[in-house]
Amino acid sequence: MIYARNPDYLPMNAAAPLPPDLYRADQVRAMDRHAIDDLGIPGIELMRRAGRAAFAELRRRWPDVRTVSVLCGAGNNGGDGYVVAKLALEAGMDARAYPVAPPDRLQGDAQTAYRDYREAGGSVLDFIPADFEGAEILVDGLLGTGLDREVSGPYAALIEAVNRYRGGVLALDIPSGLNADTGSVMGLAVRAHATISFIGLKRGLFTGDGPDHAGEVIFDSLETPAKVQKSQPASARLLPAWRCPLPRRPRNSHKGLFGHVLLLGGEQGYSGAIRLAAEAAARVGAGLVSIATRPEHAGLINLTRPELMSHGIDDPADLQPLLERAGVLAVGPGLGRTPWSRAMLDVALASALPLVVDADALNLLAESPVRRDDWVLTPHPGEAAKLLGWDSRRIQHDRFAAVTELQRRYGGGVVLKGCGSLIQGPEGPPQVCRQGNPGMATGGMGDVLTGVIAALLAQGLDISEAARAGVALHAAAGDLATGEGGERGLLAADLMPALRRLVNA
């Protein structure tokens, strides 16, 4: 088995690595069929392996448990649950099975697993929420990966009871009610402490609502050969944890070797955003960092960080000398949506320099869309909704579809920020970042990411590499900073020492 820890327990970047490839539910079902039909592994044998793997994980996490309640649905997920219940019974535990559907309606391998459990002396109980009071662990085998509509009826009542329960919860394959493809909750979903995923990792476990509901993710291939997983192309991949892609600097270095980033933004009252983005670019190693901002802000920025070359610009036409010296542009932090803001963005879009586009620059871009191959867009869900003409709920309902469509329409690299940030380049499937933590949900964090990506571009990474490495570095810095002081009260500026440490690791 392979494990990945929930950020409630350890920083995500401290987790043991999971297989990188992620799949849709239909792809994993195709892997099942390949193992059964082409490799000759009986379906009931795969189900028994799944039950054994889940029971072993239960014992690993809760070694002293004596009472286990298993919630069994009407499909193969319920069959896995009956295998777990049988193994708990054989281990001398007080095992209780709660069928949500009449067992006589079970079919195929699930019916066999149920019959094996009953023949071993297992009993089934009617669902009464108070019954959980005597349980130490709940096993969620209610709904599998085939869920395609909102949870209702007895399933909803059972999930509500599970989420009121204060003990440990282990989900089989996917927390019931969580969409395995998108990571969105289908009305209601189990909140598990751990989820053991079988055959192939489901991509919905790692973005949107997935991490909150899955808890610690464990993978078990059920002893199938690697060619089972390779029979399907990955529909997404886990972003590798931060590992510095930049080469060692030569002894005879000078600042001109490491790029010049020019950042445009900081409308009246928003000087902090451009200041954060610029310092992040400097801390990640850009040789020179310039700022073009409102004249009222230029001197103030230099008072607190004199290394940043801050220029007051009233007329965006005056940007030309700065553009001639820069190698990378970042536009958006604190930009605002005034005529000055629009004019600054227009100058940036007319430039041939590679771009990082964030914040209000994205909102303005949505009003007059253009497509480029040499930029990275970094929207949060609200900005993504404007860029696509969708609403934010639709973005969050299927973040994979959103990031793919953003890249198709706008080109370049796209980072859809949020829990399980997604990175989509011009080639290959999207990548999912499982690092980062809720402490980073605070003002200025996106500005820091803008500066990080811009600095990596300035130091020679291409658009896709800079987007991926920038997200990984930003998330790792957030985890490092959180580990030193906790999530609440984390400020964007707190990432600066961590960025410097990590980029030199």
TAZIDA-V521748 format. One record per helix or strand of 2 or more residues. SS is the DSSP state (alpha for helix, beta for strand). FROM is the first residue (numbers start at 1). LEN is the number of residues. If there is no record, write none. Layout:
# TAZIDA-V521748
SS/FROM/LEN
SS/FROM/LEN
This chain:
# TAZIDA-V521748
beta/2/3
alpha/12/3
beta/21/3
alpha/25/14
alpha/43/19
beta/67/6
alpha/76/15
beta/94/6
alpha/103/3
alpha/108/12
alpha/129/6
beta/137/5
alpha/153/12
beta/168/5
beta/194/5
beta/201/2
alpha/203/3
alpha/210/5
beta/216/5
alpha/226/5
beta/236/3
alpha/255/4
beta/260/5
alpha/271/13
beta/288/6
alpha/295/10
beta/309/4
alpha/316/10
beta/328/4
alpha/339/12
beta/354/4
alpha/360/8
beta/375/3
alpha/381/8
alpha/392/6
alpha/399/12
beta/413/4
beta/422/3
beta/430/3
alpha/438/3
alpha/445/14
alpha/463/23
alpha/492/12
